[in-house]
Amino acid sequence: AGIVFAIVVRLARNPVRTYLIVAGVAFVASLAAPLSVGLADPPEYPGTDADSTGTLIAMHVVTAAIVVTTLVSRARP
């Protein structure tokens, strides 16, 4: 995330807006794996249930919020 942010800052006219778009797309793409595991019927991985899938998705949300907020706040003057 940091490397992508550095590239966006160097190349974009409005780096914060551009990075928020890139981060949003990456976030949605990162949810594909947990959702595909959680929605598989029958489950691909034994022991996978709604609780474990929900926990994994929650971890993605928390991590994305922390990383994006930290990077964007450092870019603004």
Disulfide bonds with the S-S distance in Angstrom:
none
